[in-house]
């Protein structure tokens, strides 16, 4: 799967998710969702997730389904998808406010607050460092990308 992000100043950016089968799903979006999807990409690639957000899109889900409350409530959510969604937001929070000393505890608390049956994942210090560094680099690359240009990111979602 590939993620293509075209930067546009003064109008929405374009996110295209090119599936392994050649089909795609896409959306026009703002800076927040570009950063959010870069966070998903960084953590899903680093942690080797296959059934989280990017995997769901690669398997045929349309990105617009996440915007439709009725469709979203019908989406089967894997443990990887639940972990990825919570961590994508948490890693972005760290970018804005500084790294958490207790990342795993904050993540666990978010699962308790949601009342989910999915147990939280616990990342090693090495995994946390790797995701943080990769996300910072992606966000820097995005910031430096000239207007009208496209960032193309590969994600291998094949079963290992």
C-alpha positions as CSV (number, residue, x, y, z in Angstrom):
1,X,0.0,0.0,0.0
2,X,1.1,3.5,-0.6
3,X,0.0,6.8,1.0
4,X,0.2,9.8,-1.4
5,X,-0.2,13.2,0.3
6,X,-0.4,16.3,-2.0
7,X,0.3,19.6,-0.2
8,X,-1.9,22.5,-1.2
9,X,-1.7,25.9,0.2
10,X,-5.0,27.8,0.4
11,X,-7.1,24.8,-0.4
12,X,-7.5,21.2,1.0
13,X,-4.6,18.8,0.8
14,X,-5.2,15.5,-1.0
15,X,-4.7,12.1,0.7
16,X,-4.8,9.0,-1.6
17,X,-4.4,5.5,-0.3
18,X,-3.2,3.3,-3.1
19,X,-4.1,-0.3,-2.3
20,X,-2.0,-3.3,-3.1
21,X,-4.6,-4.4,-5.6
22,X,-4.3,-1.1,-7.6
23,X,-7.5,0.4,-6.4
24,X,-7.6,3.5,-4.1
25,X,-9.6,5.5,-1.7
26,X,-9.0,9.2,-1.2
27,X,-10.1,12.4,0.5
28,X,-9.5,16.1,0.5
29,X,-8.4,17.2,4.0
30,X,-6.9,19.8,6.3
31,X,-3.5,19.9,8.2
32,X,-4.9,18.0,11.2
33,X,-5.9,14.9,9.3
34,X,-2.6,14.9,7.3
35,X,-0.7,15.0,10.6
36,X,-3.1,12.3,12.1
37,X,-2.6,10.0,9.1
38,X,1.2,10.5,9.3
39,X,1.0,9.5,12.9
40,X,-0.9,6.3,11.9
41,X,1.7,5.7,9.2
42,X,4.6,6.1,11.6
43,X,3.3,3.9,14.3
44,X,1.8,1.2,12.1
45,X,4.9,0.9,10.0
46,X,7.3,0.9,13.0
47,X,5.2,-1.6,15.0
48,X,4.4,-3.8,12.0
49,X,0.7,-3.5,12.3
50,X,-1.3,-5.2,9.5
51,X,-4.9,-4.8,10.6
52,X,-5.0,-1.2,11.9
53,X,-6.2,1.9,10.0
54,X,-3.9,1.4,6.9
55,X,-4.6,-2.3,6.8
56,X,-8.4,-1.7,6.9
57,X,-8.1,0.7,4.0
58,X,-5.8,-1.7,2.1
59,X,-8.5,-4.4,2.5
60,X,-11.2,-2.3,0.8
61,X,-12.6,0.0,3.3
62,X,-13.3,3.5,2.0
63,X,-11.8,6.4,3.9
64,X,-15.2,8.2,3.8
65,X,-16.6,5.3,5.9
66,X,-14.7,6.8,8.9
67,X,-16.6,10.1,8.5
68,X,-20.0,8.5,8.4
69,X,-21.3,7.8,11.9
70,X,-23.6,5.0,10.9
71,X,-21.0,3.2,8.8
72,X,-18.3,3.8,11.4
73,X,-20.4,2.1,14.1
74,X,-20.5,-1.0,11.8
75,X,-16.7,-1.3,11.2
76,X,-15.2,-4.3,12.9
77,X,-12.3,-3.0,15.0
78,X,-9.2,-5.2,15.6
79,X,-7.0,-4.8,18.6
80,X,-4.4,-3.2,16.4
81,X,-6.9,-0.7,15.1
82,X,-8.0,0.3,18.6
83,X,-4.3,0.6,19.7
84,X,-3.4,2.6,16.6
85,X,-6.2,5.1,16.8
86,X,-5.5,5.9,20.5
87,X,-1.7,6.1,19.9
88,X,-2.0,8.2,16.8
89,X,-3.7,10.9,18.9
90,X,-1.4,10.4,21.8
91,X,1.8,10.7,19.7
92,X,0.4,13.9,18.2
93,X,-0.3,15.3,21.6
94,X,3.3,14.7,22.5
95,X,4.4,16.6,19.4
96,X,2.4,19.6,20.7
97,X,3.0,19.3,24.4
98,X,6.2,17.3,24.9
99,X,6.9,13.6,25.5
100,X,5.1,11.9,28.3
101,X,7.1,10.1,30.9
102,X,4.2,7.7,31.4
103,X,3.0,7.1,27.8
104,X,1.9,3.5,28.5
105,X,-0.1,4.5,31.6
106,X,-1.8,7.3,29.7
107,X,-2.6,4.9,26.9
108,X,-4.0,2.3,29.3
109,X,-6.1,5.0,31.1
110,X,-7.6,6.0,27.7
111,X,-8.8,2.4,27.2
112,X,-10.3,2.4,30.7
113,X,-12.0,5.7,30.0
114,X,-13.5,4.4,26.8
115,X,-14.8,1.2,28.5
116,X,-13.4,-0.9,25.7
117,X,-13.0,-4.7,26.0
118,X,-9.7,-4.4,24.1
119,X,-6.8,-4.5,26.5
120,X,-4.2,-1.8,26.0
121,X,-0.9,-2.5,24.3
122,X,2.4,-1.6,26.1
123,X,5.3,-0.3,24.1
124,X,8.9,-0.8,25.0
125,X,11.2,2.2,25.4
126,X,12.8,1.3,22.1
127,X,9.4,1.2,20.3
128,X,8.4,4.5,21.8
129,X,11.7,6.1,20.7
130,X,11.5,4.6,17.2
131,X,7.9,5.8,16.6
132,X,8.6,9.3,18.0
133,X,11.7,9.8,15.9
134,X,10.0,8.5,12.7
135,X,6.9,10.7,13.3
136,X,9.1,13.8,13.9
137,X,10.9,13.1,10.7
138,X,7.7,12.6,8.7
139,X,6.2,15.9,10.1
140,X,9.4,17.7,9.2
141,X,9.3,16.3,5.7
142,X,5.7,17.4,5.4
143,X,6.4,20.9,6.6
144,X,9.3,21.2,4.1
145,X,7.4,19.8,1.2
146,X,6.8,22.5,-1.4
147,X,3.3,23.5,-2.3
148,X,1.8,21.3,-5.0
149,X,4.2,18.4,-4.4
150,X,3.3,14.9,-3.3
151,X,4.8,12.9,-0.5
152,X,4.7,9.1,-1.3
153,X,5.0,6.6,1.6
154,X,5.2,2.8,1.2
155,X,3.7,0.5,3.8
156,X,4.1,-3.3,3.4
157,X,0.9,-4.9,4.7
158,X,1.6,-8.4,3.5
159,X,1.4,-11.1,6.2
160,X,4.9,-12.0,7.4
